[in-house]
Structure formats: structure tokens, C-alpha cells
């Protein structure tokens, strides 16, 4: 992967997030806010993905992106990487509107949808690769991906922060679907992993159906 593309994407996230940390008006203007989006400010569905709740939230997303982005880009190329990132971002925002569209006070921020899409794409391609959690703890990529979404279910249910947990799932669906459309042989070559990575997504929709979210 051209590191300049990845580093540029991370830099944009960092700079916009820092601006948001230090400028409450800027943060409020560009965060995901259902009432404002329904009033016509659809740009928030995009801009909110470059804001973060705090430094830890930003660092977690950027570390995850830095870890998984090269895998996707090397397999599909830079353009397709950006398509998956952008497509997952959009899927994340759309799913958030589906789940929270009637809650006019709902607010959220974070690149979680886009990053989760990249994570799911990379894991579908190379599920057994090892990643280092916090730079020291090795973990198989598919376990990380599943735990990441299970944590998101907890965050959605708890609703005790300003992080767009629902966008994690929209992003995962985006990355999952786009990758399988580009590499349909994965259904045949890696059937088990395709099923395993679908489990957290299925759990989410079951919980939503039975009113547990």
C-alpha cells in the first residue's frame, strides 16, 4: 500500500478530532445528530466519522486502521481500499439512522464504521493472521474482529458514551458485503470464516428484533 494514503487518512482523522476536542461548537456542528440530519444536514453522516469522543477512542480506531488497512490495499489496490472505507462509513451511518432515526436527540461520532469495514474485509481475506493488541498481545485476527463487534453490542445496549457503536455494525456489514462481492470465491474457499464473522452481525439483528437493544 502507498503509505502516504493511509497516513494521510489517519492525519485527517487526527487533525479533525483534535479540532473537535478543543472547539465545542465545531464538534456540535459536525457530529452525528439525528435531529439535525432529519432537518437537512445530511453532511453530518459523513463528517461525524472524522470526529472522536476522546483521545483513547481516536487512538483505538487509528491503531486498528493502521493494522488492517495495508492488508486490504495490498489485496485489492488503493482505489478499492478507499471504496471499502467510504462504503463502510456510509453503511455505518445508514444503519445508525435505521436504529436511531426516531430518536431526534441521538448523537455519535467516530470512524468506527469505516474502520470496522476495513477490519472485516482484512479478516475475511486473511482470518488467521496475527495482530498485536496494544503492540504486545498477539491475537488471531478473526477473534479480534468478533470481540470488537461483541464489545459494540455492549456499547449499544449500555448507551453510556458518545461513541457510534451502531456504526460499527453498519461498517462491518459494508466491509463484509463489498469484500464478498469482490471475492465471491471466499464463500467456497473459506466458508467457516464467512459464517463465523457473520455471527455477531446476526446477534445484533436478533437482539434488535426481540427488543433487547
Biotite code that builds the C-alpha atoms (Angstrom):
import biotite.structure as struc

atoms = struc.array([
    struc.Atom([0.000, 0.000, 0.000], chain_id="A", res_id=1, res_name="UNK", atom_name="CA", element="C"),
    struc.Atom([1.107, 3.551, -0.646], chain_id="A", res_id=2, res_name="UNK", atom_name="CA", element="C"),
    struc.Atom([1.764, 4.585, 2.974], chain_id="A", res_id=3, res_name="UNK", atom_name="CA", element="C"),
    struc.Atom([1.016, 8.194, 2.093], chain_id="A", res_id=4, res_name="UNK", atom_name="CA", element="C"),
    struc.Atom([-2.648, 7.329, 1.504], chain_id="A", res_id=5, res_name="UNK", atom_name="CA", element="C"),
    struc.Atom([-3.008, 5.562, 4.834], chain_id="A", res_id=6, res_name="UNK", atom_name="CA", element="C"),
    struc.Atom([-1.004, 8.153, 6.755], chain_id="A", res_id=7, res_name="UNK", atom_name="CA", element="C"),
    struc.Atom([-2.966, 10.935, 5.074], chain_id="A", res_id=8, res_name="UNK", atom_name="CA", element="C"),
    struc.Atom([-6.253, 9.335, 6.101], chain_id="A", res_id=9, res_name="UNK", atom_name="CA", element="C"),
    struc.Atom([-5.029, 8.948, 9.681], chain_id="A", res_id=10, res_name="UNK", atom_name="CA", element="C"),
    struc.Atom([-3.761, 12.538, 9.707], chain_id="A", res_id=11, res_name="UNK", atom_name="CA", element="C"),
    struc.Atom([-7.143, 13.862, 8.582], chain_id="A", res_id=12, res_name="UNK", atom_name="CA", element="C"),
    struc.Atom([-8.850, 11.928, 11.386], chain_id="A", res_id=13, res_name="UNK", atom_name="CA", element="C"),
    struc.Atom([-6.340, 13.169, 13.960], chain_id="A", res_id=14, res_name="UNK", atom_name="CA", element="C"),
    struc.Atom([-6.468, 16.825, 12.923], chain_id="A", res_id=15, res_name="UNK", atom_name="CA", element="C"),
    struc.Atom([-10.262, 16.997, 12.728], chain_id="A", res_id=16, res_name="UNK", atom_name="CA", element="C"),
    struc.Atom([-10.621, 15.145, 16.023], chain_id="A", res_id=17, res_name="UNK", atom_name="CA", element="C"),
    struc.Atom([-8.157, 17.473, 17.775], chain_id="A", res_id=18, res_name="UNK", atom_name="CA", element="C"),
    struc.Atom([-10.097, 20.435, 16.424], chain_id="A", res_id=19, res_name="UNK", atom_name="CA", element="C"),
    struc.Atom([-13.237, 18.885, 17.896], chain_id="A", res_id=20, res_name="UNK", atom_name="CA", element="C"),
    struc.Atom([-11.562, 18.278, 21.258], chain_id="A", res_id=21, res_name="UNK", atom_name="CA", element="C"),
    struc.Atom([-10.723, 21.970, 21.527], chain_id="A", res_id=22, res_name="UNK", atom_name="CA", element="C"),
    struc.Atom([-13.742, 23.565, 19.854], chain_id="A", res_id=23, res_name="UNK", atom_name="CA", element="C"),
    struc.Atom([-17.124, 22.547, 21.231], chain_id="A", res_id=24, res_name="UNK", atom_name="CA", element="C"),
    struc.Atom([-19.029, 24.491, 18.567], chain_id="A", res_id=25, res_name="UNK", atom_name="CA", element="C"),
    struc.Atom([-17.104, 22.715, 15.789], chain_id="A", res_id=26, res_name="UNK", atom_name="CA", element="C"),
    struc.Atom([-17.765, 19.353, 17.454], chain_id="A", res_id=27, res_name="UNK", atom_name="CA", element="C"),
    struc.Atom([-21.509, 20.019, 17.749], chain_id="A", res_id=28, res_name="UNK", atom_name="CA", element="C"),
    struc.Atom([-21.750, 21.305, 14.176], chain_id="A", res_id=29, res_name="UNK", atom_name="CA", element="C"),
    struc.Atom([-20.260, 18.207, 12.555], chain_id="A", res_id=30, res_name="UNK", atom_name="CA", element="C"),
    struc.Atom([-21.163, 15.335, 14.879], chain_id="A", res_id=31, res_name="UNK", atom_name="CA", element="C"),
    struc.Atom([-23.847, 12.782, 14.007], chain_id="A", res_id=32, res_name="UNK", atom_name="CA", element="C"),
    struc.Atom([-27.121, 14.209, 15.340], chain_id="A", res_id=33, res_name="UNK", atom_name="CA", element="C"),
    struc.Atom([-30.382, 12.661, 14.204], chain_id="A", res_id=34, res_name="UNK", atom_name="CA", element="C"),
    struc.Atom([-32.460, 15.805, 14.672], chain_id="A", res_id=35, res_name="UNK", atom_name="CA", element="C"),
    struc.Atom([-30.087, 17.902, 12.575], chain_id="A", res_id=36, res_name="UNK", atom_name="CA", element="C"),
    struc.Atom([-29.785, 15.224, 9.894], chain_id="A", res_id=37, res_name="UNK", atom_name="CA", element="C"),
    struc.Atom([-33.566, 14.984, 9.617], chain_id="A", res_id=38, res_name="UNK", atom_name="CA", element="C"),
    struc.Atom([-33.641, 18.767, 9.329], chain_id="A", res_id=39, res_name="UNK", atom_name="CA", element="C"),
    struc.Atom([-31.458, 18.553, 6.210], chain_id="A", res_id=40, res_name="UNK", atom_name="CA", element="C"),
    struc.Atom([-27.878, 18.417, 7.447], chain_id="A", res_id=41, res_name="UNK", atom_name="CA", element="C"),
    struc.Atom([-27.040, 15.076, 5.856], chain_id="A", res_id=42, res_name="UNK", atom_name="CA", element="C"),
    struc.Atom([-23.364, 16.067, 5.680], chain_id="A", res_id=43, res_name="UNK", atom_name="CA", element="C"),
    struc.Atom([-23.151, 15.071, 9.349], chain_id="A", res_id=44, res_name="UNK", atom_name="CA", element="C"),
    struc.Atom([-23.477, 11.432, 8.285], chain_id="A", res_id=45, res_name="UNK", atom_name="CA", element="C"),
    struc.Atom([-20.039, 11.833, 6.690], chain_id="A", res_id=46, res_name="UNK", atom_name="CA", element="C"),
    struc.Atom([-18.269, 14.446, 8.817], chain_id="A", res_id=47, res_name="UNK", atom_name="CA", element="C"),
    struc.Atom([-19.054, 12.690, 12.107], chain_id="A", res_id=48, res_name="UNK", atom_name="CA", element="C"),
    struc.Atom([-16.781, 9.839, 11.002], chain_id="A", res_id=49, res_name="UNK", atom_name="CA", element="C"),
    struc.Atom([-13.752, 12.109, 11.374], chain_id="A", res_id=50, res_name="UNK", atom_name="CA", element="C"),
    struc.Atom([-14.569, 13.239, 14.916], chain_id="A", res_id=51, res_name="UNK", atom_name="CA", element="C"),
    struc.Atom([-13.881, 11.197, 18.059], chain_id="A", res_id=52, res_name="UNK", atom_name="CA", element="C"),
    struc.Atom([-15.134, 11.263, 21.621], chain_id="A", res_id=53, res_name="UNK", atom_name="CA", element="C"),
    struc.Atom([-11.673, 11.384, 23.209], chain_id="A", res_id=54, res_name="UNK", atom_name="CA", element="C"),
    struc.Atom([-8.016, 10.518, 22.636], chain_id="A", res_id=55, res_name="UNK", atom_name="CA", element="C"),
    struc.Atom([-8.480, 6.853, 23.574], chain_id="A", res_id=56, res_name="UNK", atom_name="CA", element="C"),
    struc.Atom([-11.353, 6.480, 21.110], chain_id="A", res_id=57, res_name="UNK", atom_name="CA", element="C"),
    struc.Atom([-9.267, 8.124, 18.377], chain_id="A", res_id=58, res_name="UNK", atom_name="CA", element="C"),
    struc.Atom([-6.173, 6.048, 19.164], chain_id="A", res_id=59, res_name="UNK", atom_name="CA", element="C"),
    struc.Atom([-8.091, 2.772, 19.164], chain_id="A", res_id=60, res_name="UNK", atom_name="CA", element="C"),
    struc.Atom([-9.643, 3.451, 15.775], chain_id="A", res_id=61, res_name="UNK", atom_name="CA", element="C"),
    struc.Atom([-6.416, 4.666, 14.191], chain_id="A", res_id=62, res_name="UNK", atom_name="CA", element="C"),
    struc.Atom([-4.368, 1.759, 15.525], chain_id="A", res_id=63, res_name="UNK", atom_name="CA", element="C"),
    struc.Atom([-6.971, -0.650, 14.157], chain_id="A", res_id=64, res_name="UNK", atom_name="CA", element="C"),
    struc.Atom([-6.946, 1.142, 10.804], chain_id="A", res_id=65, res_name="UNK", atom_name="CA", element="C"),
    struc.Atom([-3.130, 1.157, 10.648], chain_id="A", res_id=66, res_name="UNK", atom_name="CA", element="C"),
    struc.Atom([-3.070, -2.560, 11.446], chain_id="A", res_id=67, res_name="UNK", atom_name="CA", element="C"),
    struc.Atom([-5.597, -3.731, 8.874], chain_id="A", res_id=68, res_name="UNK", atom_name="CA", element="C"),
    struc.Atom([-5.550, -1.202, 6.020], chain_id="A", res_id=69, res_name="UNK", atom_name="CA", element="C"),
    struc.Atom([-2.361, -2.480, 4.338], chain_id="A", res_id=70, res_name="UNK", atom_name="CA", element="C"),
    struc.Atom([-3.856, -5.975, 4.085], chain_id="A", res_id=71, res_name="UNK", atom_name="CA", element="C"),
    struc.Atom([-6.883, -4.719, 2.172], chain_id="A", res_id=72, res_name="UNK", atom_name="CA", element="C"),
    struc.Atom([-4.923, -2.353, -0.052], chain_id="A", res_id=73, res_name="UNK", atom_name="CA", element="C"),
    struc.Atom([-2.302, -4.926, -0.997], chain_id="A", res_id=74, res_name="UNK", atom_name="CA", element="C"),
    struc.Atom([-5.010, -7.397, -1.950], chain_id="A", res_id=75, res_name="UNK", atom_name="CA", element="C"),
    struc.Atom([-7.398, -5.062, -3.788], chain_id="A", res_id=76, res_name="UNK", atom_name="CA", element="C"),
    struc.Atom([-5.385, -1.912, -4.537], chain_id="A", res_id=77, res_name="UNK", atom_name="CA", element="C"),
    struc.Atom([-5.624, 1.627, -3.187], chain_id="A", res_id=78, res_name="UNK", atom_name="CA", element="C"),
    struc.Atom([-8.806, 2.592, -5.016], chain_id="A", res_id=79, res_name="UNK", atom_name="CA", element="C"),
    struc.Atom([-10.765, -0.429, -3.780], chain_id="A", res_id=80, res_name="UNK", atom_name="CA", element="C"),
    struc.Atom([-9.425, 0.172, -0.271], chain_id="A", res_id=81, res_name="UNK", atom_name="CA", element="C"),
    struc.Atom([-10.895, 3.673, -0.348], chain_id="A", res_id=82, res_name="UNK", atom_name="CA", element="C"),
    struc.Atom([-14.170, 2.300, -1.768], chain_id="A", res_id=83, res_name="UNK", atom_name="CA", element="C"),
    struc.Atom([-14.433, -0.167, 1.122], chain_id="A", res_id=84, res_name="UNK", atom_name="CA", element="C"),
    struc.Atom([-13.543, 2.540, 3.658], chain_id="A", res_id=85, res_name="UNK", atom_name="CA", element="C"),
    struc.Atom([-16.058, 5.010, 2.229], chain_id="A", res_id=86, res_name="UNK", atom_name="CA", element="C"),
    struc.Atom([-18.713, 2.388, 1.620], chain_id="A", res_id=87, res_name="UNK", atom_name="CA", element="C"),
    struc.Atom([-18.405, 1.102, 5.174], chain_id="A", res_id=88, res_name="UNK", atom_name="CA", element="C"),
    struc.Atom([-18.634, 4.656, 6.501], chain_id="A", res_id=89, res_name="UNK", atom_name="CA", element="C"),
    struc.Atom([-21.912, 5.125, 4.591], chain_id="A", res_id=90, res_name="UNK", atom_name="CA", element="C"),
    struc.Atom([-23.287, 1.746, 5.672], chain_id="A", res_id=91, res_name="UNK", atom_name="CA", element="C"),
    struc.Atom([-22.491, 2.678, 9.278], chain_id="A", res_id=92, res_name="UNK", atom_name="CA", element="C"),
    struc.Atom([-24.357, 5.966, 9.080], chain_id="A", res_id=93, res_name="UNK", atom_name="CA", element="C"),
    struc.Atom([-27.340, 4.407, 7.318], chain_id="A", res_id=94, res_name="UNK", atom_name="CA", element="C"),
    struc.Atom([-27.657, 1.644, 9.899], chain_id="A", res_id=95, res_name="UNK", atom_name="CA", element="C"),
    struc.Atom([-27.462, 4.244, 12.660], chain_id="A", res_id=96, res_name="UNK", atom_name="CA", element="C"),
    struc.Atom([-30.360, 6.101, 11.085], chain_id="A", res_id=97, res_name="UNK", atom_name="CA", element="C"),
    struc.Atom([-32.318, 2.848, 10.833], chain_id="A", res_id=98, res_name="UNK", atom_name="CA", element="C"),
    struc.Atom([-31.821, 2.074, 14.521], chain_id="A", res_id=99, res_name="UNK", atom_name="CA", element="C"),
    struc.Atom([-31.994, 5.604, 15.913], chain_id="A", res_id=100, res_name="UNK", atom_name="CA", element="C"),
    struc.Atom([-33.853, 7.599, 13.268], chain_id="A", res_id=101, res_name="UNK", atom_name="CA", element="C"),
    struc.Atom([-36.779, 8.330, 15.580], chain_id="A", res_id=102, res_name="UNK", atom_name="CA", element="C"),
    struc.Atom([-34.545, 9.458, 18.451], chain_id="A", res_id=103, res_name="UNK", atom_name="CA", element="C"),
    struc.Atom([-34.008, 13.086, 17.493], chain_id="A", res_id=104, res_name="UNK", atom_name="CA", element="C"),
    struc.Atom([-31.540, 13.611, 20.353], chain_id="A", res_id=105, res_name="UNK", atom_name="CA", element="C"),
    struc.Atom([-29.229, 10.737, 19.351], chain_id="A", res_id=106, res_name="UNK", atom_name="CA", element="C"),
    struc.Atom([-25.625, 11.853, 18.840], chain_id="A", res_id=107, res_name="UNK", atom_name="CA", element="C"),
    struc.Atom([-22.475, 9.941, 17.919], chain_id="A", res_id=108, res_name="UNK", atom_name="CA", element="C"),
    struc.Atom([-19.004, 10.351, 16.486], chain_id="A", res_id=109, res_name="UNK", atom_name="CA", element="C"),
    struc.Atom([-16.161, 8.157, 15.278], chain_id="A", res_id=110, res_name="UNK", atom_name="CA", element="C"),
    struc.Atom([-14.528, 6.443, 12.336], chain_id="A", res_id=111, res_name="UNK", atom_name="CA", element="C"),
    struc.Atom([-15.732, 3.147, 13.765], chain_id="A", res_id=112, res_name="UNK", atom_name="CA", element="C"),
    struc.Atom([-17.977, 2.259, 10.837], chain_id="A", res_id=113, res_name="UNK", atom_name="CA", element="C"),
    struc.Atom([-15.302, 2.805, 8.205], chain_id="A", res_id=114, res_name="UNK", atom_name="CA", element="C"),
    struc.Atom([-12.584, 1.146, 10.297], chain_id="A", res_id=115, res_name="UNK", atom_name="CA", element="C"),
    struc.Atom([-14.734, -1.866, 11.147], chain_id="A", res_id=116, res_name="UNK", atom_name="CA", element="C"),
    struc.Atom([-15.422, -2.337, 7.450], chain_id="A", res_id=117, res_name="UNK", atom_name="CA", element="C"),
    struc.Atom([-11.685, -2.435, 6.762], chain_id="A", res_id=118, res_name="UNK", atom_name="CA", element="C"),
    struc.Atom([-11.186, -4.841, 9.680], chain_id="A", res_id=119, res_name="UNK", atom_name="CA", element="C"),
    struc.Atom([-13.856, -7.205, 8.409], chain_id="A", res_id=120, res_name="UNK", atom_name="CA", element="C"),
    struc.Atom([-12.522, -7.026, 4.876], chain_id="A", res_id=121, res_name="UNK", atom_name="CA", element="C"),
    struc.Atom([-8.979, -7.859, 6.020], chain_id="A", res_id=122, res_name="UNK", atom_name="CA", element="C"),
    struc.Atom([-10.135, -10.686, 8.263], chain_id="A", res_id=123, res_name="UNK", atom_name="CA", element="C"),
    struc.Atom([-12.227, -12.248, 5.511], chain_id="A", res_id=124, res_name="UNK", atom_name="CA", element="C"),
    struc.Atom([-9.141, -12.223, 3.306], chain_id="A", res_id=125, res_name="UNK", atom_name="CA", element="C"),
    struc.Atom([-6.654, -13.481, 5.913], chain_id="A", res_id=126, res_name="UNK", atom_name="CA", element="C"),
    struc.Atom([-8.542, -14.664, 9.007], chain_id="A", res_id=127, res_name="UNK", atom_name="CA", element="C"),
    struc.Atom([-5.610, -16.440, 10.651], chain_id="A", res_id=128, res_name="UNK", atom_name="CA", element="C"),
    struc.Atom([-3.139, -13.578, 10.527], chain_id="A", res_id=129, res_name="UNK", atom_name="CA", element="C"),
    struc.Atom([-1.887, -12.450, 13.916], chain_id="A", res_id=130, res_name="UNK", atom_name="CA", element="C"),
    struc.Atom([-2.197, -8.928, 15.246], chain_id="A", res_id=131, res_name="UNK", atom_name="CA", element="C"),
    struc.Atom([-0.682, -7.361, 18.359], chain_id="A", res_id=132, res_name="UNK", atom_name="CA", element="C"),
    struc.Atom([-3.159, -5.821, 20.783], chain_id="A", res_id=133, res_name="UNK", atom_name="CA", element="C"),
    struc.Atom([-1.580, -2.688, 22.280], chain_id="A", res_id=134, res_name="UNK", atom_name="CA", element="C"),
    struc.Atom([1.587, -3.751, 20.484], chain_id="A", res_id=135, res_name="UNK", atom_name="CA", element="C"),
    struc.Atom([2.298, -6.683, 22.779], chain_id="A", res_id=136, res_name="UNK", atom_name="CA", element="C"),
    struc.Atom([-0.540, -9.219, 22.954], chain_id="A", res_id=137, res_name="UNK", atom_name="CA", element="C"),
    struc.Atom([-0.823, -11.474, 19.874], chain_id="A", res_id=138, res_name="UNK", atom_name="CA", element="C"),
    struc.Atom([-4.317, -12.475, 18.806], chain_id="A", res_id=139, res_name="UNK", atom_name="CA", element="C"),
    struc.Atom([-5.738, -14.170, 15.693], chain_id="A", res_id=140, res_name="UNK", atom_name="CA", element="C"),
    struc.Atom([-7.391, -11.539, 13.546], chain_id="A", res_id=141, res_name="UNK", atom_name="CA", element="C"),
    struc.Atom([-10.779, -13.232, 13.356], chain_id="A", res_id=142, res_name="UNK", atom_name="CA", element="C"),
    struc.Atom([-11.033, -13.363, 17.169], chain_id="A", res_id=143, res_name="UNK", atom_name="CA", element="C"),
    struc.Atom([-10.210, -9.660, 17.359], chain_id="A", res_id=144, res_name="UNK", atom_name="CA", element="C"),
    struc.Atom([-12.895, -8.876, 14.790], chain_id="A", res_id=145, res_name="UNK", atom_name="CA", element="C"),
    struc.Atom([-15.568, -10.873, 16.575], chain_id="A", res_id=146, res_name="UNK", atom_name="CA", element="C"),
    struc.Atom([-14.670, -9.412, 20.002], chain_id="A", res_id=147, res_name="UNK", atom_name="CA", element="C"),
    struc.Atom([-14.684, -5.916, 18.509], chain_id="A", res_id=148, res_name="UNK", atom_name="CA", element="C"),
    struc.Atom([-18.289, -6.292, 17.421], chain_id="A", res_id=149, res_name="UNK", atom_name="CA", element="C"),
    struc.Atom([-19.381, -8.012, 20.620], chain_id="A", res_id=150, res_name="UNK", atom_name="CA", element="C"),
    struc.Atom([-17.977, -5.014, 22.507], chain_id="A", res_id=151, res_name="UNK", atom_name="CA", element="C"),
    struc.Atom([-20.022, -2.830, 20.179], chain_id="A", res_id=152, res_name="UNK", atom_name="CA", element="C"),
    struc.Atom([-23.190, -4.705, 21.145], chain_id="A", res_id=153, res_name="UNK", atom_name="CA", element="C"),
    struc.Atom([-22.399, -3.919, 24.774], chain_id="A", res_id=154, res_name="UNK", atom_name="CA", element="C"),
    struc.Atom([-21.826, -0.258, 23.917], chain_id="A", res_id=155, res_name="UNK", atom_name="CA", element="C"),
    struc.Atom([-25.097, -0.022, 22.012], chain_id="A", res_id=156, res_name="UNK", atom_name="CA", element="C"),
    struc.Atom([-27.007, -1.584, 24.877], chain_id="A", res_id=157, res_name="UNK", atom_name="CA", element="C"),
    struc.Atom([-25.304, 0.474, 27.607], chain_id="A", res_id=158, res_name="UNK", atom_name="CA", element="C"),
    struc.Atom([-25.527, 3.795, 25.714], chain_id="A", res_id=159, res_name="UNK", atom_name="CA", element="C"),
    struc.Atom([-23.189, 5.384, 28.252], chain_id="A", res_id=160, res_name="UNK", atom_name="CA", element="C"),
    struc.Atom([-20.851, 7.224, 25.885], chain_id="A", res_id=161, res_name="UNK", atom_name="CA", element="C"),
    struc.Atom([-20.837, 9.317, 22.711], chain_id="A", res_id=162, res_name="UNK", atom_name="CA", element="C"),
    struc.Atom([-19.304, 6.611, 20.517], chain_id="A", res_id=163, res_name="UNK", atom_name="CA", element="C"),
    struc.Atom([-21.196, 5.460, 17.421], chain_id="A", res_id=164, res_name="UNK", atom_name="CA", element="C"),
    struc.Atom([-21.406, 1.778, 18.321], chain_id="A", res_id=165, res_name="UNK", atom_name="CA", element="C"),
    struc.Atom([-24.253, 1.174, 15.885], chain_id="A", res_id=166, res_name="UNK", atom_name="CA", element="C"),
    struc.Atom([-21.973, 2.374, 13.096], chain_id="A", res_id=167, res_name="UNK", atom_name="CA", element="C"),
    struc.Atom([-19.600, -0.497, 13.907], chain_id="A", res_id=168, res_name="UNK", atom_name="CA", element="C"),
    struc.Atom([-22.200, -2.901, 12.621], chain_id="A", res_id=169, res_name="UNK", atom_name="CA", element="C"),
    struc.Atom([-23.115, -0.912, 9.567], chain_id="A", res_id=170, res_name="UNK", atom_name="CA", element="C"),
    struc.Atom([-19.424, -0.715, 8.755], chain_id="A", res_id=171, res_name="UNK", atom_name="CA", element="C"),
    struc.Atom([-18.944, -4.422, 9.329], chain_id="A", res_id=172, res_name="UNK", atom_name="CA", element="C"),
    struc.Atom([-21.834, -5.182, 7.003], chain_id="A", res_id=173, res_name="UNK", atom_name="CA", element="C"),
    struc.Atom([-20.359, -2.819, 4.423], chain_id="A", res_id=174, res_name="UNK", atom_name="CA", element="C"),
    struc.Atom([-16.880, -4.336, 4.573], chain_id="A", res_id=175, res_name="UNK", atom_name="CA", element="C"),
    struc.Atom([-18.295, -7.844, 4.682], chain_id="A", res_id=176, res_name="UNK", atom_name="CA", element="C"),
    struc.Atom([-20.604, -7.397, 1.687], chain_id="A", res_id=177, res_name="UNK", atom_name="CA", element="C"),
    struc.Atom([-18.221, -5.393, -0.512], chain_id="A", res_id=178, res_name="UNK", atom_name="CA", element="C"),
    struc.Atom([-15.373, -7.847, 0.076], chain_id="A", res_id=179, res_name="UNK", atom_name="CA", element="C"),
    struc.Atom([-17.529, -10.863, -0.719], chain_id="A", res_id=180, res_name="UNK", atom_name="CA", element="C"),
    struc.Atom([-18.799, -9.142, -3.861], chain_id="A", res_id=181, res_name="UNK", atom_name="CA", element="C"),
    struc.Atom([-15.211, -8.558, -4.956], chain_id="A", res_id=182, res_name="UNK", atom_name="CA", element="C"),
    struc.Atom([-14.030, -12.041, -3.925], chain_id="A", res_id=183, res_name="UNK", atom_name="CA", element="C"),
    struc.Atom([-17.034, -14.409, -4.166], chain_id="A", res_id=184, res_name="UNK", atom_name="CA", element="C"),
    struc.Atom([-14.681, -17.412, -4.068], chain_id="A", res_id=185, res_name="UNK", atom_name="CA", element="C"),
    struc.Atom([-14.358, -16.771, -0.333], chain_id="A", res_id=186, res_name="UNK", atom_name="CA", element="C"),
    struc.Atom([-17.738, -18.465, 0.091], chain_id="A", res_id=187, res_name="UNK", atom_name="CA", element="C"),
    struc.Atom([-16.140, -21.640, -1.225], chain_id="A", res_id=188, res_name="UNK", atom_name="CA", element="C"),
    struc.Atom([-12.538, -21.261, -0.068], chain_id="A", res_id=189, res_name="UNK", atom_name="CA", element="C"),
    struc.Atom([-13.222, -20.006, 3.467], chain_id="A", res_id=190, res_name="UNK", atom_name="CA", element="C"),
    struc.Atom([-16.797, -20.981, 4.255], chain_id="A", res_id=191, res_name="UNK", atom_name="CA", element="C"),
    struc.Atom([-16.259, -21.386, 8.004], chain_id="A", res_id=192, res_name="UNK", atom_name="CA", element="C"),
    struc.Atom([-14.795, -17.920, 8.438], chain_id="A", res_id=193, res_name="UNK", atom_name="CA", element="C"),
    struc.Atom([-17.549, -16.329, 6.334], chain_id="A", res_id=194, res_name="UNK", atom_name="CA", element="C"),
    struc.Atom([-20.060, -17.903, 8.733], chain_id="A", res_id=195, res_name="UNK", atom_name="CA", element="C"),
    struc.Atom([-18.130, -17.058, 11.925], chain_id="A", res_id=196, res_name="UNK", atom_name="CA", element="C"),
    struc.Atom([-17.768, -13.402, 11.018], chain_id="A", res_id=197, res_name="UNK", atom_name="CA", element="C"),
    struc.Atom([-21.481, -13.187, 10.288], chain_id="A", res_id=198, res_name="UNK", atom_name="CA", element="C"),
    struc.Atom([-22.400, -14.369, 13.811], chain_id="A", res_id=199, res_name="UNK", atom_name="CA", element="C"),
    struc.Atom([-22.015, -11.006, 15.654], chain_id="A", res_id=200, res_name="UNK", atom_name="CA", element="C"),
    struc.Atom([-23.986, -9.285, 12.897], chain_id="A", res_id=201, res_name="UNK", atom_name="CA", element="C"),
    struc.Atom([-26.763, -11.864, 13.207], chain_id="A", res_id=202, res_name="UNK", atom_name="CA", element="C"),
    struc.Atom([-26.753, -11.491, 17.016], chain_id="A", res_id=203, res_name="UNK", atom_name="CA", element="C"),
    struc.Atom([-27.236, -7.754, 16.631], chain_id="A", res_id=204, res_name="UNK", atom_name="CA", element="C"),
    struc.Atom([-30.282, -8.075, 14.425], chain_id="A", res_id=205, res_name="UNK", atom_name="CA", element="C"),
    struc.Atom([-31.806, -10.778, 16.630], chain_id="A", res_id=206, res_name="UNK", atom_name="CA", element="C"),
    struc.Atom([-31.376, -8.564, 19.701], chain_id="A", res_id=207, res_name="UNK", atom_name="CA", element="C"),
    struc.Atom([-32.926, -5.654, 17.842], chain_id="A", res_id=208, res_name="UNK", atom_name="CA", element="C"),
    struc.Atom([-35.826, -7.835, 16.684], chain_id="A", res_id=209, res_name="UNK", atom_name="CA", element="C"),
    struc.Atom([-36.641, -9.002, 20.202], chain_id="A", res_id=210, res_name="UNK", atom_name="CA", element="C"),
    struc.Atom([-36.219, -5.510, 21.657], chain_id="A", res_id=211, res_name="UNK", atom_name="CA", element="C"),
    struc.Atom([-33.022, -6.103, 23.617], chain_id="A", res_id=212, res_name="UNK", atom_name="CA", element="C"),
    struc.Atom([-31.262, -3.005, 22.259], chain_id="A", res_id=213, res_name="UNK", atom_name="CA", element="C"),
])
